Amino acid sequence: LTAASSLALIVANLLPLIGVLSGHITLTQIMILFWSESAIIGFFTLLKMIIVGRWKAVLAAPFFISHYGGFMAGHFVFIYSFFVGGLSGLTSQPALSALTALYKPLWLAAGALVVSHALSFALNFIGRREYRGESVDTLMVAPYRRVFVLHLTVIFGGWMTMAFQSTAPAVALLIALKTITDLMAHRREDRKSTRLNSSHT
């Protein structure tokens, strides 16, 4: 928990909660923010694939972008319909205008997420040589495990919001589940890199 990458992860996940408590960020914006984190994860996954696979990554990257992009698109349609347009799927604003307005207060939180993933990439994947034992195939499926919790939270968070008529339970659930899942992923990667590094010494 005291590692730089873990601290950055915790801060990046707590910033949206501070925004909600201060009244600057809504539950809808939280969902959009953490959806956009999928793109950040996808970007660093591509970098990892290039480092590990090199020429193989040239062939694998377009396939990853297409199926991961489709996954993000489907996830976005669900979030937009449920939280932005409502259950009817209707909104008085065009989709792009609505998203632009929603994302304006999120630049600090989004920047913190980028920094968190960049630190993890630099300090852990490169610095601790977590790339050892990885392959292009394993890297391609890794992002789905981290994004899966967001799908669960969208379902349960939406239900809690409607049941309690308050964003607080949904936001608390989202941030708690996501932070725990991210830390567990860090822990698994740390144990794996430690095991692989010890086997090479």
N, C-alpha and C positions, 0 to 999 in steps of 0.2 A: 504493500500500500504506500510505502514511502518512496518508491522509485519515481523518477521524474515523469515517465510515461503514464504511470498509474495516477499520479497526482493531477496531471494535465487532463486525463480522462474524467476524473471525478469533478474537477472544476468545470469542464466543458458540459457535463451532464447537469450540474447544479445551476448554471447560469440561466437556463430557461425557467427553472423553478423560481429564481429570484425575480425574473421578469414577470411571471404570473402573479407572484405575491405583491409586486409593486404596481400591478395593473397595466403594464406595458405590453404584455404578451397574452394571447388567448390560447385556449386549448386547440383551436383550429390551427393557429400558427405553430404550436408545438408539434402537431402532427406533420405539418408541411416541413418544418425544420428537420425532424428526424427522418422524414422520407428523403429529403435532399442529402442527408448523410449517406444514404445508399450510393449516391453518385460519387461521394468522396471515397468510400470504401472501394467502389469499383475502380476508381482511378489508381489508387495505391495497389490494388490487386493486379492491374495491368503492369505497373512498374515491377512488381514482384515476379510476374510471369516472364518479363523480359530478362530480368537478372538470372532467373533459374533456367529458363528454356532457351534463351537467346534466339537462334534461328527458328526453333520450333514455335516460339511465341508469335512469330510473324504470321504463321498459319493459324494459330489458336486464337489470337487476339480478335480477329473479325467475328469468329464464332461466339466468343465470350461476350463481345459488345452487343451482338444481335440478341442472344437469349437473355442476357442480364438486362439489357435495355427493355426487352419485352416484359420481363418480370417487373421492372420498375414502372412501366407504363400501366400495366394492369393494377398494380398497387396504388398508383396515383389516381386512376379512375375511381377506385373504391373510396379513397380518402376524399377526393374532390366531391363526389356525389353525396357522401355521408356527412361531411363536416362543412363544406363550402356551399354547395348548392342545396343541401338539405335532402331528406329522403325522397323528395319529388325530383331531385336532380336539376332544379331550376334555380337560377340566380339572376339578379337584376343587372349584373355586370358581366361583360365578356370575360372568358376564362383568364386570358393573359392579364387584363387589367386587374381582375380580382387577385390573382397571384402576386402581381407586382405590389399592390397595396398591402397584402398580407406579409410580404417578405421584408418590407422596409425596416421594421423594428428588430429584425433578426440578424443583422450583419455582424454584431459582436458575438452572438452565440454561434453563428455559422463559422466565423473566423476561429473561434476557440476549438470547434470540432476539427477544422483543417489542421490547426497546430497540434492537437492531440494525436491525430493519425500520422502527421509528419514526424512527430517525436517518436512514436512507436516504430515507425518504419526505419528511422535513422538509428535509434538507440538499440532496438531489439532485433529487427530483421537483418540490418547490416552490422551494427556494432556487436551484438551477441551472436551473430551468424546463425540466425534462425532459418536462413535459407537452406542450411544443410538438411538433407533428408526430404526436402520438398520437391514436388514435381509440378509441372504445368497442370496436370489433371487434378491434383489435390488442391491447388491454389484456385482453380476455376470454381470449385464447389464450396470453398470456404466462406465466401460472403453470405451465402444463403442461411447459414447457421446463425449469423449475427442479425440478419434482417428479419428472421422468422419471429423473434420476440416482438417486433413492431407490429406484425400482423395480428398476433394474439392481443396485444395491447389495444389496437384499434377496435377490435371486437368488444373486449371487456371494458375498455375505457368509454366507448360509446354507450354501452349499456349502463354503466355507472353514472355517466353524465345525465342520461334521461331519467334514471331511477331516483337520483338524489338532487336533480336540478342544480348541480354545482359542478364546476370544473375541478375543484380541489381534489376529490377522490381519484378522478381520471388522471390528472397530472401526477399525483403522488404514485399511482400504480405504474404509469408509463416510465417515470424517471427511476423508480426503485428497480423495476424489472430490467430496464435497459442497463443501468449501472452495474447491477449484479451480473448480468450476462456478459457485459464487456470485461469486467474484472475476472470472471471465470475464464473467458477466452484468453486474456493476458496470462493467467496462471497456467493454463494448458500449454501455451506457447513457450512460457518460461521453463516449465518442466521438460518440455521436449528439447529445447535448445541446450539446457544443462546436460541432459542425458547424451545428446549427440556430441557436444563438445568434450565431455569426459571420455567418450569412446574414441575420440581422435587424439587424445593426449597420451 
